[in-house]
Amino acid sequence: MEKKPTIVVTGSQGQLGRSLKDLESEYPQYKFVFLSRSDMPIHHFELVRQFFEGIQPDYVINAAAYTAVDRAELEKELAFQVNAEAVGVMAAWCHQHGAKFLQVSTDYVFDGKGNHPYVETDPTGPQSVYGSSKLAGEQQAFQFNPDCIVVRTAWVYSPYGKNFFKTMVSLLRDKPTIHVVNDQVGTPTYGRDLAKALLDIIASGKWQPGVYHYSNEGRISWYDFAIEIQRQIGTDCAIVAIPTTAYPTPAVRPAYSVLNKKKIIDVFGVSVPDWKLSLTDCVSRYRD
Ligand SMILES: NC(=O)c1ccc[n+]([C@@H]2O[C@H](COP(=O)([O-])OP(=O)(O)OC[C@H]3O[C@@H](n4cnc5c(N)ncnc54)[C@H](OP(=O)(O)O)[C@@H]3O)[C@@H](O)[C@H]2O)c1
């Protein structure tokens, strides 16, 4: 019997990692190996090489990242080790051993001052340590592996880990009033949709290196997102719109981060569901 191609997923306990795990049975043509931070901390470069030597992956999806956006302002070195140097190490191993490397990046590589959906060739200009470290990760990936794919995404939420959706569900149930910023505009990305898009890229058999953008469809503010979450779960909490200036954070968030998905749809034919429909799916899975 022919051996199934092996897909290694790093950061398997994160939102994306767990969403990929949920889809494992829908892609029976692949063997999956899920590695959590405790299995394989990606900033331990020699360990990563040893794991990869042992597993001999055909594909690596790097779902591991230093994602503590505010803390990164104080832990720059670690953020760059995880989000940039480790990416270079994995990308290089894949290049040297004929494996395909898929890196996940972020809208934070942009300065957020745009007013049209960002295309992949728009100039970058990260405003935070996290954004700079992720941009450095993209550069390392291509430097050591010109055949790699980088998918930038934004506003990821899911039933797992820490994210805006889960925070809102909890606050909307517990508090009489909450305040949510209404001057940051973007599109949510349901982790399950992102996971499916990444696996569909692999399964398409049309591997084409480059940068791609992926989120759900739509254009909303965090306030709009909170209102829709409330509509779908049903609570009495008052939601008050506030400007970003009323909610200062150590790291700057992009004011505008809508991503243009035309390229990823044209090249791989992946599905980009409407953000409200995907939210409904997440709400029902979270309830279960
Ligand atoms: N969340 C968003 O809104 C968002 C937006 C745009 C782009 N992205 C990108 O999307 C990708 C997936 O993000 P996510 O939302 O799934 O993030 P997440 O839930 O924070 O998951 C990241 C995972 O990486 C693991 N990790 C952290 N440091 C590690 C290390 N040194 N070695 C190995 N694993 C490590 C974490 O381990 P622990 O579980 O032990 O913490 C966690 O399981 C990332 O590349 C992120 O930059 C996310």
The ligand as a Gaussian input file, in Angstrom:
#p B3LYP/6-31G(d) Opt

LIG

0 1
 N       -5.400000      34.975000      16.795000
 C       -5.485000      35.923000      15.858000
 O       -6.356000      36.802000      15.922000
 C       -4.561000      35.927000      14.693000
 C       -4.672000      36.964000      13.749000
 C       -3.806000      36.964000      12.652000
 C       -2.866000      35.966000      12.502000
 N       -2.759000      34.997000      13.437000
 C       -1.752000      33.971000      13.251000
 O       -2.423000      32.730000      13.098000
 C       -1.592000      31.670000      13.599000
 C       -2.378000      30.833000      14.579000
 O       -2.775000      31.670000      15.651000
 P       -3.770000      31.181000      16.786000
 O       -4.872000      32.166000      16.858000
 O       -4.053000      29.740000      16.619000
 O       -2.827000      31.418000      18.048000
 P       -2.857000      30.719000      19.476000
 O       -4.213000      30.235000      19.783000
 O       -2.170000      31.665000      20.398000
 O       -1.936000      29.442000      19.242000
 C       -0.558000      29.539000      19.100000
 C        0.019000      28.240000      19.584000
 O        1.434000      28.334000      19.474000
 C        1.977000      27.766000      20.635000
 N        3.310000      28.283000      20.884000
 C        3.667000      29.476000      21.391000
 N        5.000000      29.555000      21.486000
 C        5.470000      28.374000      21.034000
 C        6.769000      27.823000      20.905000
 N        7.843000      28.516000      21.245000
 N        6.882000      26.576000      20.404000
 C        5.794000      25.863000      20.049000
 N        4.550000      26.317000      20.163000
 C        4.396000      27.563000      20.648000
 C        1.030000      28.124000      21.750000
 O        1.253000      27.255000      22.821000
 P        0.426000      27.359000      24.187000
 O       -0.910000      26.722000      23.856000
 O        1.224000      26.544000      25.128000
 O        0.350000      28.803000      24.502000
 C       -0.292000      27.943000      21.057000
 O       -0.741000      26.612000      21.196000
 C       -0.367000      32.361000      14.184000
 O        0.653000      32.344000      13.230000
 C       -0.809000      33.783000      14.416000
 O        0.281000      34.678000      14.373000
 C       -3.601000      34.939000      14.526000

